[in-house]
Amino acid sequence: MRFFSIVSVLFAAGCASAPLPDERRSETWSERVSAVAVPAVLRIISDNGNVGSGFVIHPSGLAVTNAHVVGDVVEGFADSSLGPCRYSVVFAAPSRDLALLQLQAQSPLPSLRLGDSRTLALGAPVLAAGAPQGMFPVVTVGVFGGRSIPGMIADNLVPELLIHGAPTLRGSSGCPVLGANGLVIGVQAAKPGQEVVLARPAEDEVGRRFDQDLGRHVFQTEAFGLAVPVEDLIELGPHWVGPELASGLETGFQAVMNGGSVEIHSVSDIGPAYEAGLRVGDRLVAARGQEVLSTIDLALKLADPSPLMLSVDREGRQLDLSLERVALPAPAREALTPGVSWALSPSRLHRVSGGIEGPVHRSGLTDTLRLPSELVGGDDFSIELFAWLDVPVAGSWLFELGSDDGSQLFIQDRLVVDNDGLHAHKSSVGLIELAAGLHPVRVLFFEAGGQESLEVRWAPEGSPLESIAPELLWRSGG
């Protein structure tokens, strides 16, 4: 009997440690997130031969990858869960290493929602899903490890990146990094290996002067991955599209991402949105009958000049609103005077990201889109220059923006040239179709330390670049 008792105990212990049947085994967070992520992941093959990863952010085929994956080409090939398809590049932003793609899908594609990396706690679980070295799909897990400050990877200067522990290989570039809730918190950018970045110490919330710390506080990224924060995509994506410039129509509202949804942030006191009954706090559900999943696909819908029907959720009630958009008003030429307005804010930045920060400390006038002479030699400031640009003839215009440190050039609401980030003097270019006449142009610039420079040149496509003549720049009284 004693022998039987021992055997019984061993048998019982063995049963307790044996795997449970599938129906009794609880699903882990990584299995849940993988089930959401994998169908939306892409293997990207650019027409220049680059191979990487990507992911769909809207069933219509709107997708995201790295700018270095697509390179300078405008088309390529993507493998998706529904089979292979071609894609075209909507916009590429090398300063953020992000690119927006439109897949030529024959049917709706599985997609991922965009989240918020700012809510991540150190040690929070993350998952990466991509196509490393052509293997597709591959899922890895890790934890959120922190954030870098701008630093060098090979010969390239990169902005702040998320540090995470999900293993990745070459070919993972552009893959989504997701939190435990299944929302995208970053876009994989750098391959772990011999790259060197600067670490941002916890006690230094604004980052230290880059040119002083370049040779110190460095480490190799062999043990982790680096990802572009999803906020960069959310902030800049709508500016890549420029819906008001594309449609020529005024909307009268601004929207932001909030908890994975699109929410109305502000409504003009007069205008189409106010007259249609749109209110601050409304959650956008659909536009023209198609679900709105991000401010980026909302911008693409607003770029279409056809009549606009919005469905919103207001405190649990769904409302259908029709916006009668109107043409953007142009100023009367006689109400303008020659020159460029500028406003300065004292700040310690490593990027401008679509706007200057803090209260305006100084303002003034200048005659061209260059750094005002009275600001030469200063450090730790950001400025915005604004003018009405008188385009002499309709056509494709090339803009070159050179600066030390970072800068961006907008026409209307479209980001035409992105030269952002901490760097020595360098130039970036952008091409845009413009009608003849007045167009609002805005230049953002920040200076962190060391030398400073800012200059804008332009030309019709195919002609030599030159500075914008002062007689083509005008300002209003405001």
Buried (B, 14 or more C-beta within 10 A) or exposed (E): EEEEEEEEEEEEEEEEEEEEEEEEEEEEBBEBBBEBBBBBBBBBBBBEEBBBBBBBBBBBBBBBBBBBBBBEBEEBBBBBEBEEBEBBBBBBBBBBBBBBBBBEBEEBBBBBBBBBBEEBEEEBBBBBBBBBEEEBBBBBBBBBBBBBBBBBBEEBBBBBBBBBBBBBBEBBBBBBBBBBBBBBBBBBBBBBEEBEBBBBEEEEEEBBBBBEBBEEBEEEBEEBBBBBBBBBBBBBBBBBBBBBBBBBBBBBBBBEBEEBBBBBBEBBEEBBBBBBBBBEEBBBBBBEEBBBBBBBBBBBBBBBEEEBBBBBBBEEEEBEBEBEBBEBEEEEEEEBEEBBBBBBBBBBBBBBBBEBEEEEEBEBEBBBBBBBEEBEEBEBBBBBBBBBBBBEEEEEBBBBBBBBBBBBBBBBBBBBBBBBBBBEBBBBBBEBEBEEEBBBBBBBBBBBBBEBBBBBBBBBEEEEEEEBEBEBBBBBEE
